[in-house]
Amino acid sequence: MALEKAGGYYYSTGGSEAIVRGEIGVKQGEIASFEPGQTVVFKDGSRDHFDVVVFATGYTGFPDTVRATLGEEYVNTFNPVWGLDAEGEIRGVARESNIPNTFFAVGALAGSRMTSKSIALQIMAQRLGVWGERCESHLRLKRHC
């Protein structure tokens, strides 16, 4: 699941257990405003004091991200992201995106540190003019890639 869609799993780092033990409180709701003294006013009229507020607004996918950051013109042109290609490689992550000068690096810090090196090498190859066609499948190789 991690390789095909970057979801459907969860690595616990202790936060979930702290919530279960009551050490971290959680309240869901739409925030209307903030007041002095770390008080949050919710749209339902309730108020509560919090040390930290985390906005977990959700993620709607790459098309919405591309639309918001690069514009509508690229929404239907970028290469698929996630899932595995014919070679068993993750599609669209740290690979050419079909949007000029754009690569997608996704995931937590540890994963992004690994993919950033691959992206850097690809950018350098493009700048040096040695970037060739990407191999889609070992069955269709016309040359070594």
C-alpha positions, -999 to +999 in steps of 0.1 A: +000+000+000+029+024+007+043+019-028+010+019-047-009+047-032+011+061-002-018+053+021-037+027+040-010+023+066+001+042+097+035+042+115+029+050+152+054+073+168+036+073+201+009+100+194-020+076+190-012+058+223-010+092+241-044+101+227-058+067+239-043+073+274-059+108+275-025+126+276-034+144+243-069+157+239-086+159+205-116+179+194-130+179+160-149+209+147-149+240+126-132+270+142-149+303+142-122+323+159-094+324+185-095+344+217-068+355+241-056+329+265-053+301+239-091+298+237-107+284+205-142+293+196-160+267+175-188+274+150-212+255+172-206+281+199-185+259+222-151+271+236-121+253+248-085+260+258-057+243+237-019+244+239-016+235+202-041+236+173-034+213+143-053+219+111-059+185+095-077+197+064-073+166+043-056+160+010-076+158-022-049+145-046-024+156-071-049+172-096-060+198-070-024+204-059-013+209-095-043+232-102-036+253-071+002+256-076+008+254-114-025+262-130-054+245-148-034+240-180-014+212-165-041+193-146-049+169-174-013+166-188+009+154-159+019+118-156+001+095-132+013+095-096+013+064-074+007+029-084+033+007-101+044+008-137+052-022-159+087-024-144+074-023-108+086+012-102+064+039-085+048+061-111+053+098-110+074+101-078+109+115-084+104+110-121+096+132-151+061+146-146+053+158-181+052+194-167+082+214-177+108+217-149+085+199-124+091+168-103+070+154-075+087+144-042+062+130-017+061+115+017+078+119+050+112+135+055+131+102+053+115+092+020+119+127+006+156+127+014+160+096-007+140+108-037+155+143-036+189+129-046+173+111-076+155+143-086+187+163-083+205+139-106+177+141-132+178+179-131+215+180-136+213+155-165+187+178-182+208+208-177+239+191-191+219+179-221+225+142-213+189+133-203+176+106-226+144+088-231+131+070-200+127+032-203+091+022-200+097-015-200+126-038-203+107-055-231+108-024-253+144-012-248+157+004-279+189+014-261+203+014-227+187+040-205 
